[in-house]
Amino acid sequence: MLRLAITSRLLCQQLIRREVAAGLASLHSSTSSSALSSARRLAHTHGINSARSLSTSQPKLQSEEVEVTFVRANGERVKAKGKVGDSLLDVIVNNNIDFEGFGACEGTLTCSTCHLIFSKPDYDRLPEKPSDEELDMLDLAYELTDTSRLGCQITLSKELQGLEVRVPATINDARS
């Protein structure tokens, strides 16, 4: 009986891995890196290592890192590193930085809690302009500026090395 339960559990895990891998593969070909990141986070939450089944290239021995400085409303500067391809939300989560309420929707673009404010030169060098969906969420953010973006929508690249962003004092969770 115990052997049957273990076998059933293993089969279920394999089926889930295949479905997640297939979903991630289709997302990879047609979706942004933030959607992929969300799907990978979901897979990780369920204990599924999706990266192993999706890899199509030789693994790098060392991923390139980008340093980012987050400036709190009180002026405190928090330096963190993220890997090329991570979102700014990923950098905060992966470095366990405590910005209360930050990233409440986990990068699904359904809130404005990862609102960040960029200097004009840094804003201008961001590789992508905000989508209509991001602009809709930003409309609900507190302390909105012309150089505001959502951290879940900014993907790190080598060109963003040394980026500095300001974290607003208050957040507005558009979902509530």
N, C-alpha and C positions, 0 to 999 in steps of 0.2 A: 504494500500500500504506500509506504514512504517512498519507494523507488518510483512508483507511478506519479506521485505528486511532484517529485523533483524533476522527472522527465517532462511533465506537463509544464512546469514553470520554465524550464530551459527552452522548450519549444515556443512558449509565449514570448519570452525575451527575444528569441531569434526573429519571430514574426514582427515584433515591434521594431527591432533594429532595421529590418529590411524596409518596412514602411517608412520609418523616419529617414533612412538613407535615400530611398527613392524620392521622398518629398523634398529633401534637401538638394538632391541632384537636380530635380526639376526647378527648384527655386534658384539654384546656382546659375542656371542657364538663362533665367528670365527676370531676376529680381536683384534689388540693391543689396549691398553688403549688410545694411542694417536689418533687413528682413532675414537674411541668412543668420546673422548673429542672434536674432530672436529665436529662430528655429533651433539653432545649436544650444541656446540656453535652455529651451524647452526639453530638448533631448537630454541635456546634462541633468536637469531636474529629475528626470525619470531614470537616471543612472545609465544612460545609453551613450556610448562613446561613438559618436557619428563621424568624427574626424578620421578614424581608422578605415572605415569603409568608403570614404569619399576621396581619399588621397589619390591623385593621379600623377604626382611628381615625386622626385626624390626629396626626403625631408631635409630641411635646412638644419645645420648643427646649431646655429645661433640666429634667432629672429632679430631683425633690426628694431631697435627701440627708439621712441620719440619722447623727449621730456616735455611735460606740460606743467605750467604753474597756474593754480586756481587761487584767485584772490577773494577771500571772504569779505563780506560787507564791513567788518571791523578792521580790515587792512591786513589781516593775517594771510601769509602766503603759504600755500601748500603745494610742494613740488611732488610730481608723480611721473611714472614712466608707463607707457603703453606700447604695444607692438603695432607696427605698421599694419593697417587693416582694422584695428580696433576702433570703436566709436569713443567719443569723450565720455559717454555714460559707462562704457566698459572699463575705461581707465579708472573712474571713480569706484566702481564696484570691485574691480580686481585688486585695487590697492586699499580697500576697506576704509575709504575716506568718509567721514561722518558729516554729510550735509543732510540734515533732517528733512525727510520727505522727498529727497532728490530721486528722480527716476522711478516714481511710483508705478508707472505702467510698464516698466521694464523694456522700454524702447519700442513699444507697439504704436507709437504716435497717436495715443488717445488721451494724453494729458500734456501739461506744460511745465511739469515739475523739474525738468532738466534744462530749464531756460538758463542760458549763459549770455554774457555780454562781451563782445569783442571790441578791441580798438579798431578804428577805421582801417589802418593798414593791414591788420590781421584778417579782418572781415573781407577785405578786397582780395586777399590771396587764397581764400577758401576755394577749393576746386569746383564745388557745385553751388549753385544758387538755391535758395529754399523753394521747396515745392508748394503748391497751393494748399495741400493738407497741412504742411508745417506752418505756413502763414496763418491758417485758420486757428491752429492750436496756440501760436504765439499771440494772437489777438486776445487770448484769455490770460496771458501771463502778466504778473505784476512787474513794474519798473521796465516796461517795454521801451526799447530804443531802436534806432534805425540800424544798429549793428547787432541786434539780438538774433540768436539761433537756438535751436534745441540741440543739446549735447548728443542725443541719440542719433542725430542726423549728420553729425560731423565725423568723417572717417579719417583717421590719422594716416599721414603720408610723411615721407622723409622731409618734404618741403615745409612741414609744419613744426619742425624741430624748434624748441624754445617758445612755443606758443604760450601766451598768457591770456587768461580769460577771467572775467569778473563774475562771481556768483551773487545774484541778487539776495537781499536780506530776507525777503519773504517769497513764498511760493504760492501758487494757486493751482490746486488739483482740479482740472476741468471736469473730471469724472464725478465730482461730488456736488 
